């Protein structure tokens, strides 16, 4: 079913309203962070192949579009309201129209309604759209940290991004979530790839945030020889060097940069305390 003139006027107004509301939509941003975390975990080796768009033009379900490999498209509508039914504000109409248009285009697609009221009746999906629609609960919190501490699926998604996995403490998880949010806020949000988000995270994190999927930095043979000679145990993961002494009582982590390697080679410490001082 093609988009007729009346539909285009409706979509133009819907898109304009959506963009204006998006400026202050914390709920939509937090949900985008959740999606980004899950996608970056799932597609670590295909970051260029997954794209996200906010406020999709010419779409009836338009708050967020995720485009996966093999041309899979997932459209999202987000509703952070106390009371919501499928009859409210043309919600069922929007999902029905999007289903018809996507079917006519031959898309591999799915439609998701994201709602914040756990008791909402929208979890009961109308039969006409049930074959391609999910209703998914995602809670609303006043801060990213509250969301992470209170909603375990969100914390798990962030936790799986951390290089140290289950051992990652909350302050590290807060840093990862904050860097994700900063990356999403600072991008154009039109067909932005996970690779672009990853690059922006590295810039925002400035060495404090390290996640799976970051390209592992290289360490020269000469640097390895110096650390071995000083009795330092170490490994590189992502952008950081993780080090400890023999019994593990002294340990730490630091971003491994060309400047740090240059200092190591120039100073060439000969004992454990000398190299720990350089890395601390």
Secondary structure, DSSP 4 states (H G I P E B T S, - for coil): ----HHHHHHHHHHHHHHHHHHTT-HHHHHHHHHHHHHHHHHTTT-GGG-EEEES-TT-SS-SEEEEEGGGEEEEEEEE--SS--TTGGGHHHHHHHHHHHHHHHT-EEEEEEEES-TT-GGGS--GGGTTTEEEEE----SSHHHHHHH-HHHHHHHHTTBTTGGG--HHHHHHHHHHHHHHHHHS--SSEEHHHHHHHHHHHHTTS--BTTSPPPP--HHHHHHHHHTT-EEEEETTEEEEE-TTSSSEEEEE--HHHHHHHHHH---SHHHHHHHH-
